[in-house]
């Protein structure tokens, strides 16, 4: 029996499908019970979000020193807007 979605690519399958219409997977290449969505890259139950953030983004230090720059840009844009409206 075909699964509801392809374990290989995740596409929706009709109930009587013999082959995935998207990637061509069949029972020999991806529908066996052992192929339970292993290649989808989903996190397991013990997923540690904090460890993931540290691994992906490095330290949790935020960049400092350019906040004042954006305040100056915002004030200049506001000044130009007021100048154009008054004219």
C-alpha positions, 0 to 999 in steps of 0.5 A, a space after each residue: 500500500 502506498 503512503 499518503 506522501 512520498 518518503 523520498 520527496 514529500 509529494 502527496 500521493 494518490 491512494 493507489 499510487 505505484 510510483 511517485 509522480 514527482 520523483 519516481 520513487 517506488 516501494 524498492 527505492 523509498 516506500 519500504 517501512 525502513 525508509 520512514 522519511 529519513 532524508 527529509 532533514 526534520 529534527 528529532 525529538 531531542 532537538 536542542 534549539 539553543 545548541 542549533 542557534 549557537 552552531 548556526 549563528 556562532 556566539 550570541 553577541 549582537 553587533 554593536 556600534 551602528 545603532 546610532 547610524 540608523 538613528 541619524 539616517 531616520 532623522 535625516 529621512 524625517 527632515 527631508 520628508 518634512 522639508 518636501 511637505 512644507 514646500 
